[in-house]
């Protein structure tokens, strides 16, 4: 059978492939398969129609259910090398960062924090001193993490999106305000 759809002629081939099963295929005039669908009449009188990854169940001229099947590619590691060229090895420069806190007078404060990467054998840790200044250890730790030798490291920060971020962000805000004030004072002194 030959008919025209959207101004392009196609050839429809119908084949009985089972007692209650038919396959219809549409081909271009040059013989290229354009699409195919299998229809099966089920025992309950419904029709199961399958094309590619989709199956539709029809009963009394109404779709009663629809399934789609997907084949997902397996998750693979992204290729990496520092020149942004593809390579067979994953990025080995993954570092970890974590903060530990304590509570005093219903106020939580940082007492320790640290980081580790493949650039050193042991973790680098910072502990609060007798002055109980947790801002100082946060700033010291972040300054060390920002050294150029760690520029290729991607940091995994445990709980940074939640509890820990409040301490880090507030410390950085206080530090920036302090540095802004120090800079303003130095500028005033230079003018005098």
Secondary structure, 3 states (H helix, E strand, C coil): CEEEECCEEEEEEEEEEECCEEEEEEEECCCCEEEEEEEEECCCCCEEEEECCEEEEEECCEEEEEEECCCCCCCCCCCCCCCCCCCCCCCCCEEEEEEEEEEECCEEEEEEEEEECCCCCCCEEEECCCCCCHHHHHHHHHHHHCCHHHCCCEEEECCCCCHHHHHHHHHHHHHHHHHHHHHHHHHHHHHC
